Amino acid sequence: MANPVLVEALRGGVVESRHRGAVAVVDADGGQVVAIGDVERPVFPRSAVKAIQALPLVESGTADAYHFGNREIALASASHAGEWAHVELVQAMLARAGLDEPALECGAHWPTNHETTVALARSGAVPTQLHNNCSGKHAGFLCTCVHNGIDHHGYIGHGHAFQEMVREALETVTGAAHSVDACGTDGCSIPTYAVPLKNLAHGFARMASGTGLSSARAAAARRIFAACTAEPFYVAGTGRADTVMMEAGGGRLFTKGGAEGVFCAAILELGLGIALKCDDGAGRAAEVMVAAVLRDLLPEDDPLRTALAAMAQPALKNWRGIEVGSLRPAGALAG
Amino acid sequence: MANPVLVEALRGGVVESRHRGAVAVVDADGGQVVAIGDVERPVFPRSAVKAIQALPLVESGTADAYHFGNREIALASASHAGEWAHVELVQAMLARAGLDEPALECGAHWPTNHETTVALARSGAVPTQLHNNCSGKHAGFLCTCVHNGIDHHGYIGHGHAFQEMVREALETVTGAAHSVDACGTDGCSIPTYAVPLKNLAHGFARMASGTGLSSARAAAARRIFAACTAEPFYVAGTGRADTVMMEAGGGRLFTKGGAEGVFCAAILELGLGIALKCDDGAGRAAEVMVAAVLRDLLPEDDPLRTALAAMAQPALKNWRGIEVGSLRPAGALAG
């Protein structure tokens, strides 16, 4: 059974491309609020669960010991764009643990922020691992290792003591088994586990509400969400979906995209968790889907709906800046 | 009725993403050889029909008058990567008509070739319209205007005398109406018309065989295909799918990708035309689809099948160069 078409790309009034997907919305008690498409099929959440992966950093007391504020905790939960402020703060985080760039095991790539790539090239430099969009998360991992006396070498590997801490957090929060059978390697070389969307959604409802978590874990989740919503630039970067949505949300929305068309999100005041995947892995469609889902979950008269509705229908412009089409939510998300 | 899944993206043995699509293969007489999914639904061919759009350049005598060889004609049919050799040749083509970069109306963007972008930034320069992936086609357009006494200003516009020449060529070769109702604006600002995949496939069978075309048009089509297959670097660029496939084909295959997951192709010795679209617009999946379709159309003992089969199953590596998954043809293309 094919998942439904949830996003259409239009050009000149004709539907040019179609994106299918599945969406789960779950409340703090695990009740299914929305289920579109197959929400039981395991999907790799990729970077969308970085907030859960940041739990050990806070729970272990590392963030306090290293005097990490909202920016550092947001960056530890980020897929950042490699902008200067991101790179400098990652380096500062590593320095707290007495480490520097070579300790990272995430690999190097040019910044996803194009202006930064051009400026970096213009300066004659090449990107380092600090520019990797996952370097903030990895800095959080390394700091947690050092503070807790765990040998950080090979911290990215499946079975490493630190990755076992991360796996425990993911299993407890989502309530889904994270088995070696469903384990792949992520872009930044750490394990990623395929789990059902309904479990991911429940996990983000728990992160938002604390329901079903130990009080220490609930407090850590609250702190991570507060950090990300207070400093959305450090979770993504200039003009990027997570930053724009969380800025618009003014502390009410948590969102985090992942590679291959995944989004996890929460509406904090409602204790609702959202998880979705665009079948084909397109980020452009996943962004439309999450904006449309969040819009539909808010009350009719909520001004935030207007901002989200606009994000759910972005214009497509060509190289001369001419508007040639748009994306729009379709089917159950048509609104 | 959903088109079938034709490409799967795997990570650690788990299918992470799925791409659906439709494929038409038609012979020179219009006989349907393969039809997968909905081949009647109009699709925008985008850049995949540049070889047809180059017919006026050759038919009008412009290419001869300006002493254009294989490289110039290939570049006039190209979506190039903005590498130095591309940019210099576009400028040289414009110079033959007494024009320079400002005459182009395609807009500017950074080269799609990343090394060239870095080198350009390092030199302190910014991209011009010459770097636009469509600038070779636009240079061909401008030369044709100048040689034929057509005012080139606004040559990109629907209804401009030159675009009418292009539209006539597209209609005649594909046998499909190119109506204003199905007209959108392409990335480089010229009109693009949505037509059924079966017509696009038939058009490329005609281009390959000359069947059903006037002798002048058949000769022009032959010349364009000969130019592209002789100089595949000028059709795309270093390491890109069209270049790699046509190099492997050694003059037997013509291929041309377009934005939003479209591919048109031909097997010259068989007089077969191929047109396909990945529903969601993903280029990575369209490349796998076209390689798999071409593989399946060749005889079992053809060594070219081996090269195409490898292109149909590319490895996916992460930022540390670790192989984390692959793409593979699925369903009717599983092979």
Interface residues (C-beta under 8 A of the other chain):
Chain A: A2 A9 R11 G12 G13 V14 E16 S17 R18 H19 R20 P42 V43 F44 E105 C106 G107 A108 H109 W110 H114 T117 V118 A119 A121 R122 G124 N132 A182 C183 G184 T185 D186 G187 C188 S189 T192 A194 E260 G261 C278 D279 D280 G281 A282 A285 N318 W319 R320 G321 I322 V324 G325
Chain B: A2 A9 R11 G12 G13 V14 E16 S17 R18 H19 R20 P42 V43 F44 E105 C106 G107 A108 H109 W110 H114 T117 V118 A119 A121 R122 G124 N132 A182 C183 G184 T185 D186 G187 C188 S189 T192 A194 E260 G261 C278 D279 D280 G281 A282 A285 N318 W319 R320 G321 I322 V324 G325
